[in-house]
Amino acid sequence: MELESRFPVKWRKPVPLWVLLIGILATASTTAGVILLPSILSPKPDFTMSGLHPMYVQAIQAFRPGELGSNQTLITIQATRNFTGIVTVTTWSSTGVGTVLWDPQTFGAKDQILLGKAGSLILNVKTGEVGNFTVTVIASSGPISHTESFPVIVENLTMTSSPSSLTIMRGSLGTTEINVSSVNGLSGNFSLGTTVWYNCNCGVTYLRDYGSSASTNPTSMILSSGGAGKITLTISVGQYDTSSPLRVVVNALMVRQLWTFNLTVQVNVV
């Protein structure tokens, strides 16, 4: 009794259960965070899209009346960080521009790629309207989606002759002046040539040597963006050419793009 009075016993209160639970949860969450944080922040499997560059299109195909001008590019989808899955490709374009996706091997319609490493599609763009347009390509697979847009520049070359038709006697020459103009920034080197088509009076025209010919001066020209030029067309009608009318086609081949523009001049032979 005497000992207890000198050294009294101090009893500690028990720790509440809820405090122990909070401590356990805090320790567990910290440990889980250390484990999960690197996986959350590490890059996920993905894919990239390439091949979409500014595209130039000839407004109308010269030797195919009514057929729209077209151009194409190869879209490549490349897997990154071990991505696997099906990628669906869709397109959006400005009014006046049509787009089609093709299989590079079969040229059949195709808009999906099964990725292990890489795959590709052909994007064909068609239009008959001169101007500047936009085509957008969207590649998606589940929650992953990539969108890229690129400009489509549709150019043209106008060719007009003055006079638009000629009357030439057999064994004689005739000339007409042709004005050419760049449309929507068209520029480059042009090679000029001619083709003479004969009429058989049977509803068709054909190539045949009746001694008539045509030539241009100059035989080539350089046209600047928005520029204009003049061509002299000389037509020689053969002495014994009995076909009428003749159709003389002037061809302007653009060397850089391999585009062809043409103009037909009618010749009435007398």
For each residue, the residues with C-beta under 8 A, 3 or more apart:
1: 4 5
2: 5 6
3: 6 7
4: 1 7 8 9
5: 1 2 8
6: 2 3
7: 3 4
8: 4 5
9: 4
10:
11:
12:
13:
14:
15: 19 20
16: 19 20
17: 20 21
18: 21 22
19: 15 16 22 23
20: 15 16 17 23 24
21: 17 18 24 25
22: 18 19 25 26
23: 19 20 26 27
24: 20 21 27 28
25: 21 22 28 29
26: 22 23 29 30
27: 23 24 30 31
28: 24 25 31 32
29: 25 26 32 33
30: 26 27 33 34
31: 27 28 34 35
32: 28 29 35 36
33: 29 30 36 37
34: 30 31 37
35: 31 32 38 39
36: 32 33 39 40
37: 33 34 40 41
38: 35 41 42
39: 35 36 42
40: 36 37
41: 37 38
42: 38 39
43: 46 81
44: 81
45: 79 80 81 82 83 84
46: 43 80 81 83 144
47: 77 78 79 80 83 87 115 139 141 144 146
48: 77 78 80 146
49: 52 75 76 77 78 137 139 146 148
50: 75 76 78
51: 73 74 75 76 120 123
52: 49 73 75 123 137 148 149 150
53: 73 150
54: 150 151 152 153
55: 71 73 125 135 150 151 152 153
56: 71 153 154 155 257
57: 69 70 71 125 126 127 152 153 154 155
58: 61 69 71 154 155 156 257 259 261
59: 69 127 128 129 130 154 155 156 183
60: 67 68 69 128 156
61: 58 64 67 68 69 70
62: 251 259 260 261 262
63: 260 262
64: 61 67
65:
66:
67: 60 61 64
68: 60 61 98 126 127 128
69: 57 58 59 60 61 126 127 128 154
70: 57 61 124 125 126 127
71: 55 56 57 58 124 125
72: 122 123 124 125
73: 51 52 53 55 122 123 125
74: 51 104 120 121 122 123
75: 49 50 51 52 89 120 121 122 123 137
76: 49 50 51 118 119 120
77: 47 48 49 87 89 113 115 118 119 120 121 139
78: 47 48 49 50 117 118
79: 45 47 82 83 84 115 116 117 118
80: 45 46 47 48 83
81: 43 44 45 46
82: 45 79
83: 45 46 47 79 80 115 141 144
84: 45 79 115 116
85: 114 115 141 142
86: 112 113 114 115 141
87: 47 77 112 113 114 115 119 139 140 141
88: 111 112 139 140 141
89: 75 77 101 111 112 113 121 137 138 139
90: 111 137 138 140
91: 99 101 123 135 136 137 138
92: 135 136 138
93: 97 98 99 125 133 134 135 136 152
94: 97 133 134 135 152
95:
96: 127 128 129 131 133
97: 93 94 125 126 127 129 133 135 152
98: 68 93 125 126 127
99: 91 93 123 124 125 126 135
100: 109 123 124 126
101: 89 91 109 110 111 121 122 123 124
102: 106 107 108 109 110 121 122 123 124
103: 106 107 108 109 110 121 122
104: 74 107 120 121 122
105:
106: 102 103 110
107: 102 103 104 122
108: 102 103
109: 100 101 102 103
110: 101 102 103 106 121
111: 88 89 90 101 121
112: 86 87 88 89
113: 77 86 87 89 119 120 121
114: 85 86 87 119
115: 47 77 79 83 84 85 86 87 118 119 141
116: 79 84
117: 78 79
118: 76 77 78 79 115
119: 76 77 87 113 114 115
120: 51 74 75 76 77 104 113
121: 74 75 77 89 101 102 103 104 110 111 113
122: 72 73 74 75 101 102 103 104 107
123: 51 52 72 73 74 75 91 99 100 101 102 135 137
124: 70 71 72 99 100 101 102
125: 55 57 70 71 72 73 93 97 98 99 135 152
126: 57 68 69 70 97 98 99 100
127: 57 59 68 69 70 96 97 98 133 152 154
128: 59 60 68 69 96
129: 59 96 97 133 154
130: 59 154 155 156 183 184
131: 96 154 184
132: 151 152 153 154 184
133: 93 94 96 97 127 129 151 152 153 154
134: 93 94 149 150 151 152
135: 55 91 92 93 94 97 99 123 125 149 150 152
136: 91 92 93 147 148 149
137: 49 52 75 89 90 91 123 147 148 149 150
138: 89 90 91 92 145 146 147
139: 47 49 77 87 88 89 145 146 147
140: 87 88 90 144 145 146
141: 47 83 85 86 87 88 115 144 145
142: 85
143:
144: 46 47 83 140 141
145: 138 139 140 141
146: 47 48 49 138 139 140
147: 136 137 138 139
148: 49 52 136 137
149: 52 134 135 136 137
150: 52 53 54 55 134 135 137
151: 54 55 132 133 134
152: 54 55 57 93 94 97 125 127 132 133 134 135
153: 54 55 56 57 132 133 184 185
154: 56 57 58 59 69 127 129 130 131 132 133 184
155: 56 57 58 59 130 182 183 184 185 186
156: 58 59 60 130 183 184 186 261
157: 180 181 182 183 186 190 223 252 254 261
158: 179 180 181 183
159: 178 179 180 250 252 261 262 263
160: 164 178 179 263
161: 164 176 177 178 179 233 250 263 265
162: 176 177 178 179
163: 166 176
164: 160 161 176 265 266
165: 245 265 266 267 268
166: 163 174 176 235 265 266 267 268
167: 174 267 268 270
168: 172 173 174 235 237 267 268 269 270
169: 172 237 269 270
170: 237 238 239 240 241 269 270
171: 237 238 239
172: 168 169 236 237
173: 168 234 235 236 237
174: 166 167 168 234 235 237 267
175: 232 233 234 235
176: 161 162 163 164 166 232 233 235 265
177: 161 162 230 231 232 233
178: 159 160 161 162 216 230 231 232 233 250 263
179: 158 159 160 161 162 228 229 230
180: 157 158 159 221 223 228 229 230 231 252
181: 157 158 227 228
182: 155 157 185 186 187 223 224 225 226 227 228
183: 59 130 155 156 157 158 186
184: 130 131 132 153 154 155 156
185: 153 155 182 225 226
186: 155 156 157 182 183 223 225 254
187: 182 223 224 225 227
188: 222 223 254 255 256 257
189: 220 221 222 254 255 256
190: 157 220 221 222 223 252 253 254 255
191: 219 220 252 253 255
192: 216 218 219 220 221 231 250 251 252 253
193: 216 219 250 251 253
194: 213 214 215 216 233 248 249 250 251
195: 207 248 249 251
196: 207 212 213 214 246 247 248 249
197: 205 206 207 246 247 248 249
198: 205 206 207 208 210 212 241 243 246
199: 205 243 244 245 246 247
200: 204 205 206 243
201: 243
202:
203:
204: 200
205: 197 198 199 200 247
206: 197 198 200
207: 195 196 197 198
208: 198
209:
210: 198 238 240 241 242 243
211: 238 239 240 241
212: 196 198 235 236 237 238 241 246
213: 194 196 235 236 238
214: 194 196 233 234 235 236 248 250
215: 194 219 233 234
216: 178 192 193 194 219 231 232 233 234 250
217: 231 232 234
218: 192 221 231
219: 191 192 193 215 216
220: 189 190 191 192
221: 180 189 190 192 218 229 231
222: 188 189 190
223: 157 180 182 186 187 188 190 227 228 229
224: 182 187 227
225: 182 185 186 187
226: 182 185
227: 181 182 187 223 224
228: 179 180 181 182 223
229: 179 180 221 223
230: 177 178 179 180
231: 177 178 180 192 216 217 218 221 250
232: 175 176 177 178 216 217
233: 161 175 176 177 178 194 214 215 216 248 250 265
234: 173 174 175 214 215 216 217
235: 166 168 173 174 175 176 212 213 214 246 248 265 267
236: 172 173 212 213 214
237: 168 169 170 171 172 173 174 212 241 246 267 269
238: 170 171 210 211 212 213 241
239: 170 171 211
240: 170 210 211
241: 170 198 210 211 212 237 238 246 269
242: 210 269
243: 198 199 200 201 210 246 269
244: 199 267 268 269 270
245: 165 199 266 267 268 269
246: 196 197 198 199 212 235 237 241 243 266 267 269
247: 196 197 199 205 264 265 266 267
248: 194 195 196 197 214 233 235 264 265 266 267
249: 194 195 196 197 262 263 264 265
250: 159 161 178 192 193 194 214 216 231 233 262 263 264 265
251: 62 192 193 194 195 260 261 262
252: 157 159 180 190 191 192 260 261 262
253: 190 191 192 193 258 259 260
254: 157 186 188 189 190 257 258 259 260 261
255: 188 189 190 191 258
256: 188 189
257: 56 58 188 254
258: 253 254 255
259: 58 62 253 254
260: 62 63 251 252 253 254
261: 58 62 156 157 159 251 252 254
262: 62 63 159 249 250 251 252
263: 159 160 161 178 249 250
264: 247 248 249 250
265: 161 164 165 166 176 233 235 247 248 249 250
266: 164 165 166 245 246 247 248
267: 165 166 167 168 174 235 237 244 245 246 247 248
268: 165 166 167 168 244 245
269: 168 169 170 237 241 242 243 244 245 246
270: 167 168 169 170 244
